[in-house]
Amino acid sequence: MGLLSGLEKFGFKSLDKVDLYEEEKKETEKSTTARRVQNNTANKTLAELTEPEMLFEKSYTCPVCEQELKVKTMRQGKAKLLGTEVDMRPTYQNIDSVKYGAILCTNCGYAALTSYFGQLSDSQIRLIEENITSKYSKSHKLDGDQYSYEEALEIHKMALLNAVVKRGKSSEKAFICLKLAWLLRGKAEFMEQEGKTGEEELAKIKEEEKEYLSEAYKGFITAIQTESSAKICGMDSATITYLCAALAYEIGEYEESQRMVSRIYAMPNATKRLKDKCIDLKEMIQEKTKNS
């Protein structure tokens, strides 16, 4: 007799081979594998860790379709920060953290930067259902052990589309554009290191990066003028002004960049570290304009 025999009259047949603890066995196997990976990772220095070893799967619930998601996330303290570039792009050893800064629900097509993912009103959910989910093709599969640059770019572009559809703030759309520019820069660096790109393709990527930088600049300037929050994308007034100055520099608006740099010195919330970055930026502007 099977453990579940006698349920045939309820419409449940062929239950004689049901394993009561099949799911628990699977979970035990997963846990054992995870512990093995964790132990192997613990014995390595930060410089020795590979990109997949710096990641873990974090659980989220999609606010649109309520699907449970497992999202690749960078482990805090497992990557060595090498520095930040003039426009505040962080660079880490053996991993590009920017690739893991957005979430895509592969069930309904909703996507957003991680810090914005759960922040939806009922009206925004309706807009996404009507304009994203109704047209979304469930073709995205993010089942590799890390994101490729193409996957990361697709996720962030979906986040940008969702931000437009849900009528998100200028600052949110600007921040996504900035991260898309960073991803394109990272992609170009990776391809150069691997010897996988020619001059023509590299120029195309650089041109696309500059387009996103320009849109980020416009969006942040609009946000400064129209958004009342004390902080924009988590940045205080001095930091966001510096970022705009850096973006102005990168898109060739040197005079505007210089004006914003000068403005920062008078801001009471400008830290010494930020002022030091302003000095570096000022020198870069002078280098670019000395022959003009």
BABAGU-547655 format. One record per residue (C-alpha): x, y, z. Coordinates in steps of 0.5 Angstrom, whole numbers, plus 500, padded with zeros to 3 digits. Example, Ala and Ser with C-alpha at 12.3 -4.5 7.8 and 13.67 -1.06 7.14 Angstrom:
525491516 527498514 
This chain:
500500500 502507498 503512504 498516500 493511497 486511498 486518495 484516488 476518489 479525490 482525483 489524485 492517482 499514481 501517488 504510490 511513489 511520492 517522496 515526502 521529503 524530496 524538497 527537503 533533500 533538494 534544499 539540503 543538497 543546495 545548503 551543502 553546496 553553498 557551505 562548500 563554496 562559502 568555505 572555499 571562498 573564506 580561505 581566499 584573499 580578496 585578490 584571489 576571489 572570482 566574480 561569482 565568488 563575490 556574489 550571492 542570491 538575495 530574495 525579493 518580491 516583485 511589487 507588480 506581479 508578486 513573484 518571488 525573485 532570486 537576484 544576484 547581489 555583490 557580497 559586502 566586504 568581499 570585493 576590494 575597492 580600488 577607487 572612484 573615477 571623476 564621475 563617482 564610478 566605483 571600481 573594484 578588483 575582479 568585479 564590476 559592481 555596477 552590473 548588479 545595481 538593478 533588478 529585473 522581474 523576468 516574469 512581468 518585465 518590471 525593472 528598477 535600480 535596487 534602491 527603487 525596486 519596491 517603491 511603487 504606487 498603485 497607479 504606477 503598478 497599473 501603468 507598468 501592467 498596461 504598458 510593460 507586462 502586457 507586451 513583455 516576452 518572458 525570454 530573459 533567463 538570468 541563470 548564469 553564475 554572473 551577469 555579462 555586460 550585455 545582460 546588465 545593460 539589458 536589465 538597466 535599459 528595462 529599468 529606464 523604460 519602466 522609469 519612463 512608463 511609471 513617470 518616475 522622477 528626473 533624478 531616478 531616470 538620470 541615475 539609471 542613465 549614469 549607470 548605463 554610461 558606467 556599464 558601457 565604460 566597463 564593457 569597453 575596458 573589458 573588451 580591450 583587456 580581452 582583445 575583443 574590440 576594434 577601434 570602430 566598435 570602441 568608438 561606437 561604445 564611447 559615443 553611446 556612453 557619452 549620450 547616456 552621460 549627457 542625459 544623466 547631466 540633463 536629468 540631474 540638473 532638472 532634479 536640482 531645480 524641481 525636486 524638493 528632497 534634501 537628498 537626490 539619489 542619496 546625495 546631498 546638495 554639495 555631492 550632487 553639484 559635484 557630480 553635475 560638474 563632473 558630468 559637464 566636464 565629461 560631455 565638454 561643457 567646461 565653463 559650466 563645469 568650472 562654475 559648479 566647481 567654484 560654487 561647491 567651495 562655498 557650500 557648508 556641507 562640502 567635505 574636505 574629501 569632496 573639495 579635494 576632488 574639486 581641485 582634481 576636477 579643476 586641474 582637468 578642466 584647465 588642462 582641457 581648456 589651456 589651448 583653446 
